[in-house]
């Protein structure tokens, strides 16, 4: 299904050109009719603005106020007095400067929107002529958003947008990228470069540069959301929302990699590393106030990585399978860190250890499936993952035993049925020997 902004732009063009009526457009998209009707009525009610050309006096004044805003912002960081000790004149200057910046930005955006540029910019990609307009509109949204929860949601929305851009860039050759409005003969500057370059490696470099812009933007949006969530007092719900959003990003990046051309798959893996690092960072914050919930989300992420490893094993992609297993191991080690720090923070260690122990059954079942689907050359990596999973189970059980809370959880984790008996014995013996050596 098309995005709502694409549908809106198309309907506006058709209605203004007299090709269809408002009702006709709404009937074409019944699944978004309610939202579309409201947006269309608002957009159609906006009159085309006059050709705004700021006078030289306005430009000079706006620049002066902007510089004053920058100066007062820097001064505010240096001042050590409490807000009550600062003069009313000081705070008035800050408020006025901020209002001026907002006003200037609004004037610029409205000037562009009058020609439909703002609408067209929404579908632009990194490297396109209108992409800077798209980022400018996003910055405007930041400026006029003051609620902390809304700021976090906005950054997560922008992170999703960066993934949209990444998906489009990696799934088609660069030379086939969509043209922009407002450029020479409807062809963007980047597209001209792509068409005129003859060497394939140069074209690949141009494509990589565009993809890098999207990836860097994704990382920046993600970090801003995490930082804002960490600074919210009593913001546990917001932190959890960020964590679950990043978890959804991991699954989406798997899908994007599946449709990406070969030359783009490596950078998708790099982007997934960004998401996993963000996942760990936000769960570290969540674990300080709710270690149980942080553990639940991390265990779910581990299962997602195992599902990815299984899918890659079925396709015979040894590299992809091993990458997913390495990501699983990274998340497992992080889970151990949550468990170890839970007791220090005075939280419920029994619930965390029980979650880790019970999750072993599901993880071992997945590892058994991966083992069965893996080629002979790849089975060693699966066996290593089984070994570390066994160790995680044993550590969790030991923690429960020390508190007399083992209950019905088995001391030994269930081994996958499809692993040959000889391999089961070697795996368990190796684990027992390592455990014994550590106790010497």
N, C-alpha and C positions, 0 to 999 in steps of 0.2 A: 504494500500500500504506500502511496506517496505521502510525504511529510505534509503536515498541515500548512507550513509556510509556502511550499511549492504549489499546493492546491489553491491557496489564497491568491498567490501572484497570478496564476493562470486564470482564475475566475475574474479577478479585477481587470486584467487585460481584455478578456472576452466581453465583459459587461461594458467597459468603457468604449470598446470598438463597436458595440451594438450587435455582436454575434450571438449573444445569449442574454436571457433575462436573469435576474437574481434568483428567481424560483427554479429556473432551468439548472443553474449551477448547483443549487442545494439538492436537487433531485439526483444529480450525478454522483453525489457523495453522501449517501444517507448515513454512513457509519460515523461521520463527523459533522452531521448537519447542524446540531445545536451550537457547537463551538464555531463552525464556519459562518453561520448566519450572523452571530454577534460580531465577529471580526469584519465581515463584509460590510455590515451596516455602518460600523465605525469608520472603516477605511473610505467608503463611498461618501461619507458625510464630510470628509476633510477636503476642503477646497485647495486647489493648487496654489501654493504660495507665490507671492511676487518674487521677482528676481532680486534676491537679497545680496547687496554688495556693501559690506561694511565700509564706512568712511574711514579716512586716515586717522581722524580724531578718535574714533571708536577703537581702531586697531592699537593705537598708542596707549589709550587708557586701559584696554584689556590686557595688554602686555605688562603694563605697570602693575596692575592688580594681581596678575599671575605671579610676577616676580615677588610681590609683597607676600603672597600666600606661601611661596616657597621659603622666603626668609622667616616668616612667623612660624612655619612648621619646624624649621631647624631650631629656632629660638625655643620653641616649646619643649624640644627634646633636652635642651641644655638647662632649662629652668628647674631648680630643685624645690621651689616653694610649692605649697599645697594650692589647689585651685582657688580656695577661699582667699589666699593672699595675693592673687594676681588681680590686676586692675580690670575694671569693667571695660575700659578702652581696649585692652589687649585682646580680650575675648571677642569684642565687637569686631575688631580687625580680622580675626580668624574667620568668624562667621561670614563677614562681607566678602572676604577673599574666596572662600569656598563657594559662596553663592555666585560669584562672578565666573569662576571656572565652570560651574554647572551651566550657567546661562550661555557662555561662549560655546560650550560643547553642544548644547541643545540647538543653538542657531545653526551651527555647522551641519549637524545631522539632518535638521529639517530642510536646509537648503538642498542637501543631496537627495532626500526622500522625495522632494517635489518632482524630480525627473524619473522616479522609479528606481534610482540607483540603490537605495537602501534595501528594497525588495530583492533586486537582482543579486546584491552582495551576499544574501543569506545562503545561496547555493554555490558561492565561489570557493575555490580551493587554494591552498598555499601556492604562491607563485602567480596566481591570477591577478589581474589589474585591480579588481575590486576587493581583494582579500583584506587590504588595510582598512577599507571601509567597514568590513564585517567586524574586524577586531576593534575598531573605533566605537561601533555600536555596542559591543560587549562592554567596553570600558565605560560608556555612558550608563549602562545598566548598573555597573558597580557603584558609580558615583551617586546615583539616586536611590541606592538600596542601603538602608540603615539598620534594619533588624538583623541580628547575628545569625539566626536560623536561616533567614532568607539569603544572606550572603553565602552561607555554606552550600545551600541548595543551588545557588547560582553557579558557583564554581564547579559543582558536580555536573550541572547541566552543560557547562562549557567543556568539561572533560569528555562528556558523551559526544559533543559536537566534534571534538578533535578525533575521536574514534570513528565517527562518520566520515570525516575527511580522509583518515588513514585507510579505511575500507575502500573508498572510491579510488584512491591513488594507487593502491597495491593490486587492485583486481583488473586493471586495464593498462595497456601500454601507454606511455606518456604521450605519444603522438596522437592518441585518440581522446585526450582530455577535452572537456567541453569548452567552447569559446565563451568569452565574456561580452556583455553589452558595454558599450562606451569605449571600446578600443578600436583601432584601425580596421575598418571593414568587418567588425564583429569578431576579430581574431585577437586573442590576448597576446601580450608581449612574450610570455613564456611559450605559448603555442607556436609563435613564429620561430622562436629558437629551435623548438623541437622539429619543426618541419624542415628548416634549412640546414640542420646539422646532419652530416652524412655518416660520421663514425658512430657505430653502435655504443661504444664505451662512453662517448661523450653524452649521448642521449641517456644512458644509464646513470651517469653522474648527475645530470639535471633532474632526473626523477628522484634519485636518492636525496638530493637537496630539498626537494619539495616534501618528501616523506619526513625528513628530519625536522622540518618546521612543525609538522603536525605532532610528531612524537615529543618534541621539546615543549610544545604548547600543552600537550596532555600532562606531562610531568609537572609543569608549572601550575596548571589548574588543580591537579591532585594535591600538590604540596600546599597550595593556598587553602584548600578545603580542610586538610588535616591540621594545619597550623591554626586556622580559625576555630576549628572544633576543640582543639587542645586548650585554647584560651578562654573558652566559655565556662563560666563558673557553674557547677552542677549540670554539665552538659552531657551526661552519660547517654541520653537518648540520641543526641546529635552525633556523638562519636560512633555509636552503634550503626546509625544510618550510613555514615561514611564507610564503615567497615563492610557492610552488606553491599553497598554500591560497588566498591572495589572488587568484591567477590564476584559480582555479576560481570565486571569488566574482564576478569580472567576467562570466564566462559566465552565471552564475546571475542576476545583476542584469539582464542582457539579457533572459533568459526572463521575469523578474518584470515588467519594463517591458512586454513583449509582452502580458501578461494583465491589466495594470493598467488601471483606468478612467482616462479622459482627465485628470481632475482631479488624479491622483496621479503622472503621468508625469514632471513636472518634478522632483519630489523624488527620484524614482528616479535621474534623471541626476545630481543632487547627491550621492546616495549612491555612485554609480559614481565620481565625482570623489574621494570619500573613499578608495575602494578603490585608485584609480590613484595617489593620493598615497602611500598606504601601500605600494603595490607599488614605487614609486620609492625610498621611504625604506629599505625592507628590502634592496633590491638595491644601494643605496649601501653598506650594511654588508657585503653579500656580496662586492661588487667589490673591497673592500680586501684580501681574502684569496684570492678566486678570480674574477678578472675574466672568464675564459672562461665559467664557469657562469652568472654574472650576465648576460652578453651573450646566452647561449642562451635564458634564461628571458625576457629582455626582447624578443628577436626573436619568440618565441612569442606574447607578449602583443600585439605589433604586428600579427601575423597574425590574431589573434583580433579586433582592432579593424577590420581590413580586411574580415573576414568579416561583421562586424556592419554595416559601411557598405554592403556588397553586398546584404545582406538588406533594409536600409532602402531602397536604390535600387530594388529589385524592387517594393517596396510603394508606391513613389512618394513616400516620406516624405523630402523634401529636407532638412528640419531634422535628422532623425535621422541621415541619411547624412553631413551636414556635421559633426555633433557627433562621430561616430565617426572621421571623417578628422582632425579636430582632436586627438582623443585619440591617434591614430596618430602625428601630428606631434609631440605632446608626448613620447611614448615614443621617437620617433626622435632628438629632440634630447638626451634623456637618454642614449641609446645612444652618441651622439657624445661626451658627457661621460665615459662609461666608457672609450671608446677613447683620449681625450686624457689621462686620468689614469693609464692602464695603464703607460705608459712611465715616468712619474714614480715609480711604486711598484716598478719593476723587474720587472714581470710580463711574460708572453708577449704582446707586441704583435702578432706575426705571426698567431697563432691568432684573436685578436679581430678584426683587420682582415679575415682570410679569412672568418670567420663573417658579418661585415657585408656583404662583397662577394657571397658566394654566396647570401645571403638575398634579395638584390635581385631575382634571377630570379623567385622565388616571389611576392615582393611586387608586382612589375610585372605578373605574370599576374593577380593579384587586382585590381589597379587597372584592368587592361584589361577585366575582367568588370564592374567597377563602372561604368566609362565607358560600356560597352554598355548597361547597364541604367538609367543615369541619364537623367533628362529633359534637354532641351536647356538649360534654365535652370541645371541643376546640374553640367553638364560642366566649367565653369570651375574649380570646387572640386577636381574629380578631376585636371584638368591641373596645378593647383598641387601636388597631392600627388605626381604623377609627376615634376615638376621637382625637388622636394626629395629624392625617392628617387634620382634620377639623380645629384644632388650627393653624396649619401651614398656611392653606389657609387664615384664618382670619388675621393673622399677616402680611402676604404679602399684602392683600387688604388694611389694615390700612396704610401700607407704601405707597401704590399707592395713596390712598385718600389724604394723607397729601401733596402730590405733585401734586394733581389734575390730575392723570394719570390713573384712574381706567379703563376708556374706557368701553369695552363690557364685562369685567370680572365680573361675578356675585358676589354679596356680600356674599352669602351663597353657599358653594360647593354643587355640585349635589350628592345626596345620592343614593347608589345602589338600583335598583328596587327590588331585591330579598330579601332585609331585611324586615321582617314584620313591619307593620306600628307602632306597639307598641314599637319595639326596636328602630325605627327611632326617635320616640318621646323621649324615655328615653335618647338616646345618645345626641340629640340636647339639651334637657333640662339640662342634666348633664353638658354639655359644657358651656351653658349659665350661670348656677349657679356658676361654677368655675370662669368664666370670671368676673361675678359680684362681687364675693368675693375678687378677686384680686384687684378690684378697690376701695374697702372700705378702 
